[in-house]
């Protein structure tokens, strides 16, 4: 199957799976929203303008997992956790609510983005959508825009490797490599492996080592684009 056919089928799967899951997801959204309202009040949802392409911005929807004043200077999140364009806030940070930690660990926090998949061309699997200020910081890396050569998604290689196990250089490397798979490789195989790794992460809290993530991605590239055995990127 050609890379172009892989890309078409990937989008068809995204739409079909999203429509099929709506019957299940809508009641779950309602239940989680009600629990959130009872436990931590309004707002239930968190919205943010995010780049899903180099020059394309959409509104992302998530369940709120942090304190209402998380964006204020009280927690100094950017000062403490921003690393060259990536904001990685550890789960033990006081900014998370107790319910928010549960939603983050189970990935339920991402569930409202099913509507972004249907309406905004996002995918179930792909690189993270990023705020504009993060994108500006990424411009220090050569080829940074290549991470946007594939649809942004709800889960992806940087999530299953673990954003706290990656420095900024490693994170943009795996994201660029995923986009290369999307453009020229076997993205359906890659997505299936990432979904299985996501399930492992949710159920057993087992992230994937960086080198294993690189190997996964390269196994989905054409043989001519894989690095020689024993070499490093």
Buried (B, 14 or more C-beta within 10 A) or exposed (E): EEBEEBBEEBEEBBEEEBEEBBEEBEEEBEEBBEBBEEEBEEEBEBEEEBBBBEEEBBEBBBBBBBBEEBBEEEBEBEEEBBBBBBBBBEEEBEBBBEBBBBBBBEBBBBBBBBBBBBEBBBBBBBBBBBBEEBBEBBEEBEEBBBBBBBBBBBBBBBBBBBBEBBEBEBBBBBBBBBBBBBBBBBBBBBBEBBBEBBEBBBEEEEBBEBEEBBEBBBBBBEEEEBEEEEEEE
